[in-house]
Amino acid sequence: MVINVYSQYFQAQARFSGVERRGALVLLISDSEAGMISYKVAVSFFPHRDAEDFGVSYDAYFEKEIYHAPGRRSKKRETAFLESLRSEIDAIAAEHDAVVDWKHPLNEARMG
């Protein structure tokens, strides 16, 4: 079962497929199946042309698995992953010449 443990939109700066991206959707994703649990951090950069534009583009979606082991969801583990989320996302963004503007969220965080 896939669960978005955390998701939030932020202002961003990037360019993919010749299109300027001014927004980023940041995620912490949990996936459990057959007694195994994995966690991924993910970011998707999207155009965000105006205040109502939250159409996420999947041509600029990047993810990284940060945990995979036997077990199930753990609040303690998820808290630790949330503490390192920004540095993980910053590293992914830097690999693609992109920046997430953490000081300018576009919405409230959603926890799942």
ChimeraX attribute file (.defattr): number of C-alpha atoms within 10 A of each C-alpha:
attribute: neighborCount
match mode: 1-to-1
recipient: residues
	/A:1	8
	/A:2	12
	/A:3	13
	/A:4	16
	/A:5	19
	/A:6	18
	/A:7	19
	/A:8	17
	/A:9	24
	/A:10	22
	/A:11	21
	/A:12	24
	/A:13	19
	/A:14	21
	/A:15	17
	/A:16	16
	/A:17	8
	/A:18	7
	/A:19	10
	/A:20	16
	/A:21	23
	/A:22	21
	/A:23	27
	/A:24	32
	/A:25	22
	/A:26	24
	/A:27	24
	/A:28	26
	/A:29	20
	/A:30	23
	/A:31	17
	/A:32	18
	/A:33	12
	/A:34	9
	/A:35	9
	/A:36	13
	/A:37	19
	/A:38	19
	/A:39	24
	/A:40	20
	/A:41	27
	/A:42	22
	/A:43	24
	/A:44	20
	/A:45	32
	/A:46	28
	/A:47	21
	/A:48	21
	/A:49	13
	/A:50	8
	/A:51	7
	/A:52	7
	/A:53	11
	/A:54	16
	/A:55	12
	/A:56	16
	/A:57	16
	/A:58	11
	/A:59	11
	/A:60	17
	/A:61	15
	/A:62	16
	/A:63	17
	/A:64	14
	/A:65	13
	/A:66	13
	/A:67	13
	/A:68	14
	/A:69	11
	/A:70	11
	/A:71	13
	/A:72	14
	/A:73	15
	/A:74	9
	/A:75	8
	/A:76	8
	/A:77	12
	/A:78	17
	/A:79	11
	/A:80	10
	/A:81	18
	/A:82	16
	/A:83	11
	/A:84	12
	/A:85	20
	/A:86	15
	/A:87	11
	/A:88	18
	/A:89	22
	/A:90	16
	/A:91	13
	/A:92	19
	/A:93	21
	/A:94	11
	/A:95	10
	/A:96	13
	/A:97	11
	/A:98	20
	/A:99	22
	/A:100	25
	/A:101	16
	/A:102	14
	/A:103	8
	/A:104	11
	/A:105	17
	/A:106	17
	/A:107	11
	/A:108	10
	/A:109	14
	/A:110	12
	/A:111	12
	/A:112	11
